[in-house]
Amino acid sequence: MDYAVVMAGGTGKRLWPLSRKKRPKQVLKLLDGQTLLRRCFDRLSPVFDTKNIIVLTNANYIDIVRENLPELPPENVIAEPAVRDTASAIGLAATVLTKLDPDAAMAVVTADQLIQPAEVLQQGLKDAFTFVNNNPDSLVTFGIQPTHPNTQLGYLECLDPKQYPDCENQIYSVGDFCEKPDEKTAKQHLDSGKYFWNSGMFIWKAQTILDKLHQFLPEATDILKKIQDDWQTPNQQQTLKQYFPKLPKISIDYAVMEKTEKVYAIKLDCHWLDMGSFAALADFIDSDENNNIIVAGRSQLLDCKDSIVVTEDNGHLVAAIGLENIIIAHSHDATLICHVDHAHRIKELLELIKNHDGDKSL
């Protein structure tokens, strides 16, 4: 059977003070009152039965994720007791699925992406499942048609496109992986027409990815086997809490994808965004006549331009005069004001706040 695994464990520090340790970016209501997690679930629902959608999240977020997706069976929200990066999270999901269904195929998607139109991804998912169910030793990822030489994203070299039976999309063979190139290399990749942005989404047989982890990350094998043995027993949570933090902290790209063979890709021609910063809102929210991005129930801007105003508090008035290239992010107990060009330093600011004020505002 086919399953979707939603990775929803990131904190989103660059969206502070709206995102917090106990309220991550994927449950912020910044998109017409909807959360990123809800948008993700709604994209998946036409392809998967609800009982076949699993969410992996941080143990601190378990209640708020269940609140955001009340239709999910409670056991379909799995709490990671520690942050161990994507290889271990995917290993955990594959471990659980192979116990439930030894022939499971799984899609791995992330909760903090925006994809429009959703139908492009939905068809890509259907084609990818068709391919891996007929070629069970293969790994499939999704490449995004690049629109500019982005130096903050990874790239996939996609070669030799072929049409396969019952697939609308062509399937590419993946050659080179390139992680966050410099500007010159990014321009070369864009000009070549052979490189796509690495979406961080995957489809494979659950057993196949476990076999790959055993091959390339053998130190995870015994740990995952112990978790699997105790899954759906009275020792499930205790074993998960004890053993999961022992897994290696490494991404699936470094652990497996860049080392293995039979990696394929489907190109998605869509509007795609990894929602990692306030500035990213500009790609999905229309600006006003002065190029301001406003996500607020009440605001009044006088002679402001190229600025971003964000709050979830619809009753709170945000008023400003003469701002240019400034971010204002308001929450119930903290407000961020910074120049757009310094937004990348928010993590640095949070360290300063932690040192002087502890964790109460984080």
N, C-alpha and C positions, 0 to 999 in steps of 0.2 A: 504494500500500500504506500501511497505518497503522503509525505508529511511536510509541514513548514515549521522551521525553528526560527523564532524571532530573537535576535540578540538585543537585549534591552537593559544592559548593565552599566552603561557609561554614565558619568556624572554630569558632563557638560560644563566644566569650570568656566569656559569662555562666555557662558550665558549668565554668570553671577551678576546681580544678586537674585535673579529669578530662579535659577537652578541652584539646588542645595544638596548637601549630602543625603538628605532624606526626601528630596523632591527633585529628581533628575530632569534633564531637558526633555526627555521623551513624553513627560506628562504635563508639560507647560501648555496652557491654552492660548497659543499665539496665532492660530490659524482659524479665524472665524469661530472661535470658541472651541475648536477641536484640538486634540493633542497629536503629536507626531505618532505616538503609539496607536491611537485610534485610526489615524489615516493609514498606517501600515496594515492594521488588521482589516480594514475595509478593502484595501487592495487585494488582500489574500483571500478574502471570503468567497469570491466567485470561483476560485480554483480549488479550495480545500474545504472539506467538512470541518466545522468548528472543533469537533473532537480530535481532529488531526493537526491542529495548530498548537504549538508548544512555545511558551515564552521563557527564556532564560534571563534571570535578572539578579541583581545584588540582593542579598538577604535583607538589607534595609528598605528595599523598595517593594517587597512582596505584597504588602497590603494595598499600596496605592496602585500597583499594576492590576491586581484583582478588582479593585474599585473601578478602574478605568475600562476594564474588559469583563463586565459581570457575566457575560454569556459563556466565557471559558470555564470548563470544569476546573475546580480548584487545584486538582493534581496536575493540570497542564501548565501551571506556573511553577517553575523550578527555581529555587533560591540557591545561588552560588554563595557559599560561606566565606569566600575570599576572592579577590580579583587576581585572575591568573592568565589573562589575555585570551585570544580567540582559539588557539590550538587546544587548550585545556577545556574551554567552554564547549567547543564543538565535539571534543572527545567525550565529554559528559553526555551531551545530547545523543550522540551516536550510541553510546553505551546503554542508555535508557531505551532508545528505540529498538535496538537489536534484541533486547530482552522482551519487549512487548511484541515485536514483529521481526523475526530474523531476516525477512526479505525487504525490510523497509528501505525506501528511497527518501532522501531528505533534502529540502531546500533550506539554505541558510541565508536569512536576510537580516538587515539591521533596522531598528526602530526609528533611527534618527535621520532617515533619508526622505526626501521629497521626490516623487516621480510623477510626471504628467506627460501624456495621458496614461492612466493606469493600465489601459488595455494593452499597451506595448509590453509592459512587464508580464502581464498575465499570459499573453501568447508566448513570450519567451520562456516562461515557466513550463507551460504545457509542452513545448518543443524539447526543452531540456530533459524533462522527465521521460518523454518518449525515447530520447537518445540514450540516456543512462540505463533505462530498463531493458533496452536492447543491447547495450554495450556496458555491462555492469562493472568492468574494470576501469572505466573512464571517469574523469573528473571534469565538470563543466563549470565555467564561471561566466560572468556577464561583463562585456566591455561597453563603455559609453562612448558614443561618437563625440570626440573632443571639439569644442568650439573655440578654444584659445589655448596658448601654451602655458598651462597651469603648472606651477612648480611645487604645489602643495599636495599633488595627487600622484599615485603610482600609475604606471602605464603597462599595457600588455601589447606585445607584438603579435598580431593576428594574421595568419598566413593560410593560403590554400583553401579558400572557402568551398564547401561542398553542400549540395542539396541532398538531404536524407529523406527516406520515405516517411510520410505522415508528419513532416515538419514544415511549417511555413517559413521559418527563418533558416538561413544558411548557417552551417556549423564551421567554425574556423579552428585550425590547429594553432595552439599558442606556442610561440618561440621564446622570445626574451621577456623577462620581467625587469622593469626599471622603476625603482622607488624614488619618488620626489627628485626628478632631475633638475639640473641648473637650467637657467632660461635658454641658453643656446641649445642644449640637448632637447628641451621641451619643444622648441621651435622646429628642430629637425624631425622630431617624432610627428609633430602635427603636419609638416610638409610632406612626409613620406606617405601618408594615407594608410599606413600599416599598423599604426599604434592607436589603441583606444585607452580611455581612462579605466583604471581598475576599480570596479564598483564595490568590491568586497562582498559580493553575493555569490553563492555557490550551490550546485546541485550534484549529488552523488549518492551511491548506495551507502547506507550507514555502515555496513560491514566493510566496504571498500576503504572508507576513510579510516576506520579503526585499523585495518591492515597496513595502511600507509603510515599511521602514527606508530604502529609497532615497528615498522621498518626504519623510519627516520627519527623517531623519538621514543626509543625502547624503554627509557626510564619511566614512561607513563603507563606502560602495559600492565604491570602488576597492580598499580593503584586503581586503574579503571576496572580491572577484573574484580577487585575486591568490592568496589562500589556496585558493580553489576550483580555480583552474587547476593548482596544484601538488599538490592532494590526490591521494593514491594514486600519487605519483611519488617518485623518490628524494629530491626536495627538500621533501617534505611537512613534516617536522618542523622543518627549518631555516626554511622560509617561515613556518610557524605561530609559531615563536619570535621571528622578526624583526618580523612585521607585527601579530600579535594585540595586543601592548601599545600599539599606536598607535590602537586603536579608542577611541571616546569612552566615558567612565565615566558611565553613566546607566541608570536602570531602564527596563524595557520599558513600564511604566505612564506615566512622564513622556515617554518618547521617542515612543510610538505610541498607546497605548490611550486616553489622555485627549484626543488630537487627531483621531482618525479617526472615520469613520462605520461603520455596519453592525457594531456591537459587540453581541453577544448574551450571555445568561447562562442557565445552568441552576442551579436552586436545589438544594442538597444538604441534606436533613434528616438530619443525622448528628452524632455527637460528634466534633468537630474541634478540633485543638490544634496550634499552631505551637510546637514544643518549644524555647523560647528561654531558659528559666531553670529553676533547681531547683524553684522554687515551682510550676511547671507540672506537675511530677510528681503533685501532689495531684489533678489531674483524671483520672489514669489508674491510680493505685495506691491501693489501700484503706489508710486510716489505721488505727492501733491504737486502743485504747479511750481514749487520751489525745490523740487527733488528731495523733499523730506519723506522719510518712511515713518509712518505713525501707526503704532499698535496700541491704542488707548481709547477707552470709552469717552473720556473728556480731555481735550487738549486745546490750547490756544497758543499759536506761535506767531510772533511779530518779527518781521525781517529776519527770519531764520532760513537757512538753505543747506542742502546736502547733509542734513542731520537725521538722527534716528531717535525716536521716542517710543519707549516700550513700557507698558505696565499691564498687569492682568486685573488690576483694581478698577473696575468700570466707574466707580464713584469718586475716584481721586482725580482732581484736575491737575494736569501738568501744563504749566505756563512758562514760556521762555521768550527772551528778547535778544536779537542780534547774534544768534549762534550760527556757526559755520563749521561743518565737519565735526560735530559733537554728538556723542551718544549719551542719552539719559535713560537709565534703566531703573525703574522704581519697583520696590517690593514693600511688603507691610512693615519691615523693620530695617531696611537698608536701601540706599540709593547710590548708584554708580554714575559718575559724570566723567567722561574721558574723551579725548580727541580720537577720532576714527583711526588715525595712523598709529595710535598707541594701544589699540584694543588687544593686540597680541601679548601685551604685558599684564593682562588680568590675572594670570596664574601667579606672576611675580607679586602682584598686589595682594593676592590671597595669602601668600606666605607671610607677608608683612602683617596682615590682619591677624593671622593665627599667632604670630609671635607676640603681638601686643594685646590681643583681645581673646585669645583662645579659640575654641571651635564654635562658640555660640552663634556666630554670624555666618558660618560656612555651610 
